[in-house]
Amino acid sequence: MNTKKGLSSRQIRKMTYAALYLGIALALPFVTGQIPEIGKMLCPMHIPVLLCGFLCGWPWGLAVGLIAPLLRSVLFGMPALFPSAVAMAFELAAYGAVSGLLYKALPKMKGKVYIVLIIAMIAGRLVWGGAQMVLSGIIHSEFTPALFLAGAVTNAIPGIALHLVLIPVVVMAMERAGLSLNGQ
């Protein structure tokens, strides 16, 4: 059913969920960031972006992922806008897009959430590495494979573990409650 402005109730729900996920992406780092070393390792902005991709679809996941780090940088000064927030914007946009696309495209199968999540996390980290490499060239700094591994894997192990435990549980609970809007 369409409203007077031409938006369906499903589209309005997706927009509302996406706004909620964006709000969580802006606020969650305050909860985990009380100890900066730990907060950074948990990758808190990744959680709502991945959830948005899974549950609202790729366009919304991409949009929330692109906007969240840039808006958080402008509003709160963290992460630093350039190059950190810019590289994160590409990374999180990839998370949201890949999780949304694959989750809708792949057939229902056991472990699908985990497969999509792992692929999305790998794709996002590769995109982050590419963005960091380009941005490092612009500011004439070095971005080595060792820095990539440290930033994308080694320092993020606690966040990767958290995402692998938390996100599938939330996605499956939202689906059971009939709250997924990604065509499942």
Secondary structure, DSSP 8 states (H G I E B T S, - for coil): -B-TTS-BHHHHHHHHHHHHHHHHHHHHHHHHTTSHHHHHHT-TTHHHHHHHHHHH-HHHHHHHHHHHHHHHHHHH--S-IIIIIHHHHHHHHHHHHHHHHHHHHS---TTHHHHHHHHHHHHHHHHHHHHHHHHHHHTT----HHHHHHHHTGGGHHHHHHHHHHHHHHHHHHHHTT---S--
